[in-house]
């Protein structure tokens, strides 16, 4: 199927009172394809009722890394970043990354694990201890080790998830609540990193 791109004014009906517009920036073909599949699975279709198909993957080629997917209600369209910024200046553009979905699924499992720990008598209260939030042995040399890692590691989410798993897995056998707090620290830091990306 080929969707003729016209002026986006004609393809995106606006009724901001009834439906909230969402804008997703897809910088890669993989991100675009995954977002379309997700939207299809959630019951979305192209405006004017056209079904999302695997052939729609080719649409990314038009704007490539500047592609924006517009979602209003259950209707989709696509365009480029400059049009989205100009036409929808009050609507935030969310970067859509395939890895976000993978990390979100993992967070659901981690959240359930934390709830289970908590229900078994392990306290999840935040306490400001230096060994968790700012250990002195990680700031020697004038730079926080985690800041250096973020600057050097190309896939910080995987690093953070690895540390979360490590601390959750060993808490019963090594440092107890301190390890759970370290896992919580990395979870909070990863959420903050992804929200600022």
Buried (B, 14 or more C-beta within 10 A) or exposed (E): EEBEBEEBEEBBEEEEEEBEBBBBBBBBBBBBBBBBBBBBEEEBBBBEEEEBEEEBBEBBEEBEBBBBBBBBBEBBBBBBBEBBEEBBEEBEBEEBBBBBBBBEEBBEEBEEBBEEBEEEEBEEEEEEEEEBEEBEEBEEEEEEEBEEEBEEEEEBBBBBBEBBBBBBEBBEEEBEBBBBBBBBBBBEBBEEEBEEE
